[in-house]
């Protein structure tokens, strides 16, 4: 098993923010896969989704995440990465997967404009539908689950750091 940690969870759960803070605290690099995809394609996520459709974006995300080659890195993919079998198998093979669990009500308070955020919703699907569909996938892939409800980013990072340091001993 590798020495990376991949953050998974719903959009707005803090994968990037907590990932950056955690990387600083444990001396790891940080990699935001949404930025890698945007840079590679020369477009914003919402533009890629508009151009390729959700299935095209999912295939691209799966391919990019399945080929990431890093060490001692906190990886923050998009919330939809769990649909990519190859991506998740690869991410699990190069490290541990951390699920940032956030209740639906807390998620609604954070998420803002889902389209502008590049959230992949199928026609007729609500945010609740998406949440209910993804949570079992996040739980299945998680090696570590952190419940974020009622906690600020600093508390989540402290909890994660303590957990990871214990595992590194």
C-alpha positions as a Markdown table, in Angstrom:
| # | Residue | x | y | z |
|---|---|---|---|---|
| 1 | Unk | 0.0 | 0.0 | 0.0 |
| 2 | Unk | 1.2 | 3.5 | -0.8 |
| 3 | Unk | 1.7 | 6.4 | 1.5 |
| 4 | Unk | -1.0 | 8.7 | 0.1 |
| 5 | Unk | -4.3 | 9.7 | 1.5 |
| 6 | Unk | -7.3 | 10.4 | -0.8 |
| 7 | Unk | -10.2 | 12.5 | 0.5 |
| 8 | Unk | -13.7 | 11.5 | -0.7 |
| 9 | Unk | -17.1 | 13.0 | 0.1 |
| 10 | Unk | -19.8 | 15.2 | -1.2 |
| 11 | Unk | -19.1 | 18.5 | -2.9 |
| 12 | Unk | -18.6 | 21.2 | -0.2 |
| 13 | Unk | -17.6 | 18.7 | 2.5 |
| 14 | Unk | -14.1 | 20.3 | 2.6 |
| 15 | Unk | -11.9 | 17.8 | 0.6 |
| 16 | Unk | -9.7 | 20.6 | -0.7 |
| 17 | Unk | -9.6 | 22.9 | 2.3 |
| 18 | Unk | -9.1 | 20.1 | 4.8 |
| 19 | Unk | -6.7 | 18.4 | 2.4 |
| 20 | Unk | -4.5 | 21.5 | 2.2 |
| 21 | Unk | -4.5 | 22.0 | 5.9 |
| 22 | Unk | -3.7 | 18.4 | 6.7 |
| 23 | Unk | -0.9 | 18.3 | 4.1 |
| 24 | Unk | 0.7 | 21.3 | 5.8 |
| 25 | Unk | 0.4 | 19.7 | 9.2 |
| 26 | Unk | 1.9 | 16.3 | 8.3 |
| 27 | Unk | 4.4 | 17.5 | 5.7 |
| 28 | Unk | 2.7 | 16.1 | 2.7 |
| 29 | Unk | 2.1 | 17.5 | -0.8 |
| 30 | Unk | -1.5 | 18.3 | -1.9 |
| 31 | Unk | -3.1 | 17.5 | -5.2 |
| 32 | Unk | -6.6 | 18.8 | -6.2 |
| 33 | Unk | -7.7 | 16.5 | -9.0 |
| 34 | Unk | -10.4 | 19.0 | -10.2 |
| 35 | Unk | -7.6 | 21.5 | -10.9 |
| 36 | Unk | -5.5 | 18.8 | -12.6 |
| 37 | Unk | -8.5 | 18.0 | -14.9 |
| 38 | Unk | -9.2 | 21.7 | -15.6 |
| 39 | Unk | -5.5 | 22.4 | -16.4 |
| 40 | Unk | -5.2 | 19.3 | -18.7 |
| 41 | Unk | -8.4 | 20.3 | -20.6 |
| 42 | Unk | -7.9 | 24.1 | -20.5 |
| 43 | Unk | -11.5 | 24.5 | -19.3 |
| 44 | Unk | -13.5 | 24.9 | -16.1 |
| 45 | Unk | -15.3 | 21.8 | -14.8 |
| 46 | Unk | -18.7 | 23.2 | -15.6 |
| 47 | Unk | -17.5 | 23.9 | -19.2 |
| 48 | Unk | -16.1 | 20.3 | -19.6 |
| 49 | Unk | -19.5 | 18.9 | -18.3 |
| 50 | Unk | -21.4 | 21.2 | -20.6 |
| 51 | Unk | -19.3 | 20.1 | -23.6 |
| 52 | Unk | -18.8 | 16.4 | -22.9 |
| 53 | Unk | -21.9 | 15.6 | -20.8 |
| 54 | Unk | -21.9 | 13.9 | -17.5 |
| 55 | Unk | -20.8 | 10.5 | -18.8 |
| 56 | Unk | -18.0 | 12.1 | -20.8 |
| 57 | Unk | -16.8 | 14.0 | -17.7 |
| 58 | Unk | -17.1 | 10.9 | -15.5 |
| 59 | Unk | -14.9 | 8.9 | -18.0 |
| 60 | Unk | -12.3 | 11.7 | -18.0 |
| 61 | Unk | -12.3 | 11.9 | -14.2 |
| 62 | Unk | -11.9 | 8.2 | -14.0 |
| 63 | Unk | -9.0 | 8.1 | -16.4 |
| 64 | Unk | -7.1 | 11.0 | -14.8 |
| 65 | Unk | -7.6 | 9.7 | -11.3 |
| 66 | Unk | -6.7 | 6.2 | -12.3 |
| 67 | Unk | -3.3 | 7.4 | -13.6 |
| 68 | Unk | -2.2 | 9.7 | -10.8 |
| 69 | Unk | 1.4 | 8.9 | -9.7 |
| 70 | Unk | 2.4 | 10.6 | -6.4 |
| 71 | Unk | 4.0 | 9.8 | -3.1 |
| 72 | Unk | 3.3 | 11.3 | 0.4 |
| 73 | Unk | 0.4 | 13.3 | -1.0 |
| 74 | Unk | -3.1 | 14.3 | 0.1 |
| 75 | Unk | -5.3 | 13.8 | -3.0 |
| 76 | Unk | -8.6 | 15.6 | -3.3 |
| 77 | Unk | -10.7 | 14.3 | -6.3 |
| 78 | Unk | -14.1 | 15.5 | -7.1 |
| 79 | Unk | -17.1 | 14.0 | -5.2 |
| 80 | Unk | -18.1 | 11.9 | -8.3 |
| 81 | Unk | -14.8 | 9.9 | -8.4 |
| 82 | Unk | -16.5 | 7.0 | -6.6 |
| 83 | Unk | -18.3 | 6.2 | -9.8 |
| 84 | Unk | -15.0 | 5.4 | -11.4 |
| 85 | Unk | -14.0 | 1.8 | -10.6 |
| 86 | Unk | -10.6 | 2.1 | -12.0 |
| 87 | Unk | -9.9 | 5.4 | -10.3 |
| 88 | Unk | -11.0 | 4.1 | -6.9 |
| 89 | Unk | -9.1 | 0.8 | -7.3 |
| 90 | Unk | -6.0 | 2.8 | -8.1 |
| 91 | Unk | -6.4 | 5.4 | -5.4 |
| 92 | Unk | -6.9 | 2.6 | -2.8 |
| 93 | Unk | -3.8 | 0.8 | -4.2 |
| 94 | Unk | -1.6 | 3.9 | -3.6 |
| 95 | Unk | -2.8 | 4.8 | -0.1 |
| 96 | Unk | -5.8 | 5.1 | 2.2 |
| 97 | Unk | -9.1 | 6.6 | 1.5 |
| 98 | Unk | -10.6 | 9.1 | 4.0 |
| 99 | Unk | -14.3 | 9.8 | 3.8 |
| 100 | Unk | -15.3 | 13.3 | 5.1 |
| 101 | Unk | -18.9 | 12.5 | 6.2 |
| 102 | Unk | -21.3 | 15.4 | 6.3 |
| 103 | Unk | -25.0 | 15.2 | 7.1 |
| 104 | Unk | -27.4 | 16.3 | 4.4 |
| 105 | Unk | -28.6 | 19.4 | 6.3 |
| 106 | Unk | -25.0 | 20.6 | 6.9 |
| 107 | Unk | -24.3 | 20.0 | 3.2 |
| 108 | Unk | -27.2 | 22.1 | 2.1 |
| 109 | Unk | -25.9 | 24.9 | 4.3 |
| 110 | Unk | -22.5 | 24.8 | 2.5 |
| 111 | Unk | -23.0 | 23.9 | -1.1 |
| 112 | Unk | -24.2 | 27.0 | -2.8 |
| 113 | Unk | -24.8 | 26.9 | -6.6 |
| 114 | Unk | -24.5 | 23.2 | -7.7 |
| 115 | Unk | -24.1 | 24.0 | -11.4 |
| 116 | Unk | -21.4 | 26.7 | -10.8 |
| 117 | Unk | -19.6 | 24.3 | -8.5 |
| 118 | Unk | -19.5 | 21.6 | -11.3 |
| 119 | Unk | -21.7 | 19.1 | -9.4 |
| 120 | Unk | -22.8 | 16.3 | -11.7 |
| 121 | Unk | -26.6 | 15.9 | -11.4 |
| 122 | Unk | -28.6 | 13.8 | -13.9 |
| 123 | Unk | -31.8 | 15.4 | -15.2 |
| 124 | Unk | -34.6 | 15.3 | -12.7 |
| 125 | Unk | -32.2 | 14.4 | -9.9 |
| 126 | Unk | -32.2 | 16.4 | -6.7 |
| 127 | Unk | -29.3 | 17.1 | -4.4 |
| 128 | Unk | -31.0 | 14.7 | -1.9 |
| 129 | Unk | -31.1 | 12.0 | -4.5 |
| 130 | Unk | -27.4 | 12.5 | -5.2 |
| 131 | Unk | -26.6 | 12.4 | -1.5 |
| 132 | Unk | -28.5 | 9.1 | -1.0 |
| 133 | Unk | -26.9 | 7.5 | -4.1 |
| 134 | Unk | -23.3 | 8.5 | -3.1 |
| 135 | Unk | -23.1 | 8.0 | 0.6 |
| 136 | Unk | -23.1 | 4.1 | 0.4 |
| 137 | Unk | -20.3 | 4.4 | -2.2 |
| 138 | Unk | -18.3 | 6.7 | 0.1 |
| 139 | Unk | -18.8 | 4.3 | 3.0 |
| 140 | Unk | -17.8 | 1.3 | 0.9 |
| 141 | Unk | -14.5 | 2.8 | -0.3 |
| 142 | Unk | -13.5 | 4.5 | 3.0 |
| 143 | Unk | -10.6 | 3.2 | 5.1 |
| 144 | Unk | -11.1 | 6.0 | 7.5 |
| 145 | Unk | -14.4 | 7.9 | 8.2 |
| 146 | Unk | -14.4 | 11.3 | 9.9 |
| 147 | Unk | -17.8 | 12.7 | 10.9 |
| 148 | Unk | -17.7 | 16.5 | 10.3 |
| 149 | Unk | -21.1 | 17.4 | 11.7 |
| 150 | Unk | -20.8 | 20.2 | 14.2 |
| 151 | Unk | -17.0 | 20.6 | 13.7 |
| 152 | Unk | -15.0 | 23.3 | 12.1 |
| 153 | Unk | -12.2 | 22.6 | 9.6 |
| 154 | Unk | -9.5 | 23.0 | 12.3 |
| 155 | Unk | -11.2 | 20.4 | 14.5 |
| 156 | Unk | -11.5 | 18.0 | 11.6 |
| 157 | Unk | -7.8 | 18.4 | 10.7 |
| 158 | Unk | -6.7 | 17.9 | 14.3 |
| 159 | Unk | -8.8 | 14.7 | 14.5 |
| 160 | Unk | -7.4 | 13.4 | 11.3 |
| 161 | Unk | -3.8 | 14.3 | 12.1 |
| 162 | Unk | -4.1 | 12.5 | 15.5 |
| 163 | Unk | -5.5 | 9.4 | 13.8 |
| 164 | Unk | -2.9 | 9.4 | 11.0 |
| 165 | Unk | 0.0 | 9.9 | 13.4 |
| 166 | Unk | -1.3 | 7.0 | 15.5 |
| 167 | Unk | -1.3 | 4.8 | 12.3 |
| 168 | Unk | 2.2 | 6.0 | 11.3 |
| 169 | Unk | 3.8 | 4.9 | 14.6 |
